Amino acid sequence: MNRKILKNISGVAVWIMLGIFSSSVCATESGADSFPHGAEGIMVGALPPAGLYFLGYYQQYRATEFLDSNGDELIPDFDLDVHAFVPRMVWMTDQKILNGQLGFYGILPLVDLRVQMAGEHDHRSGIGDTMLAPMLGWHHGNHHWIAALENILPTGDYDADRLANIGKNYYTFRPIFAYSYHRAAWDISTKMAYSFNTENDDTNYQSGHYFSADYSLGYQLFPDVNIAVQGYVFKQMSDDKKDGVDIGFRGQSIAIGPAIQYQQKGWSLEAKYLTETKVENRPKGDAAWLKLVWSFN
């Protein structure tokens, strides 16, 4: 299996989003999926008061299998190892639109990516694709929700002849909805998104649109400590296209795992470990996440 064929059926990726931002990989071109699968968790639907905030995400993703639509190994000798640090700045204003608080965020991931498949190896490090978004947040009693429109710009390094690429070389537009219900010691949260991808002009390849959702069921064990079951659901909703022709190859996966959060006034730290299952047309692996939230107010 030569390098050009491998590039068209697989590859590796980084997201890094409101999550988050992950470095997950899927059945899109070169696996360049920019959604941070599993990055968000406890109280993701509750925006903070006006001010400036820093969110720092660290992810380590490792996969040693690439499965087809039947759950069988598709690529021999496959190994993917991604380390990503994703800084995110959030600015919440005092302005209101549709009675929702207006805010903005920007994300610029830093990625170290190693991939091996069918005797081929590649290693890249650098800055990934930039993410920018306006958002609105609402609060009503125990209910909190957010609407955002994320724009992913192809600023990351890309070369069509490489096996591994940190950048995607196409734009993605992503409406996002996040919701949290918090009552007594319990928290139920989710962040849902639908991603629309433009065509990669260097390869005439258009990655399929996809739905992704993080979820979290949390409980306040102690005043400063929350525990949770967290994960994500990913489902590609349209076929990939090459030269305008549908070629199929839709990806999907589900992930689940434990999480813990420690919080103090002005900052919090959340850690989780997620295992993927129900995987089709993408790598199957495990991810570890660490998320720091810091208030400058």
HUNOR-V652812 format. One record per backbone hydrogen bond with DSSP energy under -1.0 kcal/mol. CO is the residue of the C=O (numbers start at 0). NH is the residue of the N-H. E is the energy in kcal/mol with one decimal. If there is no record, write none. Layout:
# HUNOR-V652812
co=CO nh=NH e=E
co=CO nh=NH e=E
This chain:
# HUNOR-V652812
co=1 nh=5 e=-2.3
co=2 nh=6 e=-2.4
co=3 nh=7 e=-1.3
co=4 nh=8 e=-1.3
co=5 nh=9 e=-1.7
co=15 nh=20 e=-1.1
co=19 nh=18 e=-1.7
co=21 nh=14 e=-9.9
co=27 nh=30 e=-2.6
co=28 nh=31 e=-2.5
co=29 nh=11 e=-1.1
co=30 nh=32 e=-2.3
co=34 nh=36 e=-1.9
co=35 nh=38 e=-2.3
co=40 nh=43 e=-1.4
co=42 nh=45 e=-1.4
co=50 nh=91 e=-2.9
co=51 nh=295 e=-2.4
co=52 nh=89 e=-2.7
co=53 nh=293 e=-2.9
co=54 nh=87 e=-2.6
co=55 nh=291 e=-2.8
co=56 nh=85 e=-3.3
co=57 nh=289 e=-2.1
co=58 nh=83 e=-2.5
co=59 nh=287 e=-2.3
co=60 nh=81 e=-2.7
co=61 nh=285 e=-2.2
co=62 nh=79 e=-2.9
co=64 nh=283 e=-2.2
co=65 nh=73 e=-3.7
co=67 nh=70 e=-1.7
co=71 nh=67 e=-2.6
co=75 nh=117 e=-2.9
co=78 nh=115 e=-2.4
co=79 nh=62 e=-2.2
co=80 nh=113 e=-2.4
co=81 nh=60 e=-2.6
co=82 nh=111 e=-3.0
co=83 nh=58 e=-2.5
co=84 nh=109 e=-2.8
co=85 nh=56 e=-2.0
co=86 nh=107 e=-1.5
co=87 nh=54 e=-2.9
co=88 nh=105 e=-1.8
co=89 nh=52 e=-2.6
co=90 nh=103 e=-2.3
co=91 nh=50 e=-2.0
co=94 nh=101 e=-2.5
co=96 nh=99 e=-2.3
co=99 nh=96 e=-2.5
co=100 nh=136 e=-1.6
co=101 nh=92 e=-2.6
co=102 nh=134 e=-2.5
co=103 nh=90 e=-2.9
co=104 nh=132 e=-2.0
co=105 nh=88 e=-2.0
co=106 nh=130 e=-2.3
co=108 nh=127 e=-2.8
co=109 nh=84 e=-2.7
co=110 nh=125 e=-2.3
co=111 nh=82 e=-2.6
co=112 nh=123 e=-2.7
co=113 nh=80 e=-2.6
co=114 nh=121 e=-2.0
co=115 nh=78 e=-2.6
co=116 nh=119 e=-2.7
co=119 nh=116 e=-2.2
co=121 nh=114 e=-2.5
co=123 nh=112 e=-3.5
co=125 nh=110 e=-3.1
co=129 nh=152 e=-2.8
co=130 nh=106 e=-2.7
co=131 nh=150 e=-2.7
co=132 nh=104 e=-2.2
co=133 nh=148 e=-1.7
co=134 nh=102 e=-2.6
co=135 nh=146 e=-2.2
co=136 nh=100 e=-2.7
co=137 nh=144 e=-2.0
co=139 nh=142 e=-2.3
co=141 nh=181 e=-2.2
co=142 nh=139 e=-3.0
co=143 nh=179 e=-2.8
co=144 nh=137 e=-2.6
co=145 nh=177 e=-2.2
co=146 nh=135 e=-2.7
co=147 nh=175 e=-2.8
co=149 nh=173 e=-2.9
co=150 nh=131 e=-2.2
co=151 nh=171 e=-1.4
co=152 nh=154 e=-2.4
co=156 nh=166 e=-2.5
co=158 nh=161 e=-2.1
co=170 nh=197 e=-2.6
co=171 nh=151 e=-2.8
co=172 nh=195 e=-2.6
co=173 nh=149 e=-2.9
co=174 nh=193 e=-1.7
co=175 nh=147 e=-2.3
co=176 nh=191 e=-3.5
co=177 nh=145 e=-2.6
co=178 nh=189 e=-2.4
co=179 nh=143 e=-2.1
co=180 nh=187 e=-2.5
co=182 nh=185 e=-2.6
co=184 nh=219 e=-2.4
co=185 nh=182 e=-2.1
co=186 nh=217 e=-3.1
co=187 nh=180 e=-2.7
co=188 nh=215 e=-2.1
co=189 nh=178 e=-2.7
co=190 nh=213 e=-2.3
co=191 nh=176 e=-2.8
co=192 nh=211 e=-2.2
co=194 nh=209 e=-1.3
co=195 nh=172 e=-2.5
co=199 nh=203 e=-2.1
co=203 nh=242 e=-3.0
co=204 nh=199 e=-3.0
co=205 nh=240 e=-2.6
co=208 nh=236 e=-2.0
co=208 nh=237 e=-1.4
co=209 nh=194 e=-2.8
co=210 nh=234 e=-2.7
co=211 nh=192 e=-2.4
co=212 nh=232 e=-2.3
co=213 nh=190 e=-1.7
co=214 nh=230 e=-1.6
co=215 nh=188 e=-2.5
co=216 nh=228 e=-2.0
co=217 nh=186 e=-2.2
co=218 nh=220 e=-1.1
co=218 nh=226 e=-2.7
co=221 nh=224 e=-1.1
co=223 nh=262 e=-2.2
co=224 nh=220 e=-1.1
co=224 nh=221 e=-1.9
co=225 nh=260 e=-2.9
co=226 nh=218 e=-3.0
co=227 nh=258 e=-2.1
co=228 nh=216 e=-2.2
co=229 nh=256 e=-2.0
co=230 nh=214 e=-2.2
co=231 nh=254 e=-2.7
co=232 nh=212 e=-2.3
co=233 nh=252 e=-2.1
co=234 nh=210 e=-2.9
co=239 nh=246 e=-2.9
co=240 nh=205 e=-2.8
co=241 nh=244 e=-1.6
co=244 nh=241 e=-2.4
co=247 nh=239 e=-2.0
co=250 nh=235 e=-2.7
co=251 nh=279 e=-2.3
co=252 nh=233 e=-2.9
co=253 nh=276 e=-3.3
co=254 nh=231 e=-1.2
co=255 nh=274 e=-2.2
co=256 nh=229 e=-2.8
co=257 nh=272 e=-1.8
co=258 nh=227 e=-2.1
co=259 nh=270 e=-2.7
co=260 nh=225 e=-2.4
co=261 nh=268 e=-2.9
co=263 nh=266 e=-1.7
co=265 nh=294 e=-2.8
co=266 nh=263 e=-2.7
co=267 nh=292 e=-2.3
co=268 nh=261 e=-3.0
co=269 nh=290 e=-3.0
co=270 nh=259 e=-2.4
co=271 nh=288 e=-2.3
co=273 nh=286 e=-2.5
co=274 nh=255 e=-1.7
co=276 nh=253 e=-2.6
co=279 nh=251 e=-1.7
co=281 nh=66 e=-2.1
co=284 nh=275 e=-2.1
co=285 nh=61 e=-2.3
co=286 nh=273 e=-3.1
co=287 nh=59 e=-2.1
co=288 nh=271 e=-2.0
co=289 nh=57 e=-2.6
co=290 nh=269 e=-2.5
co=291 nh=55 e=-2.6
co=292 nh=267 e=-1.8
co=293 nh=53 e=-2.8
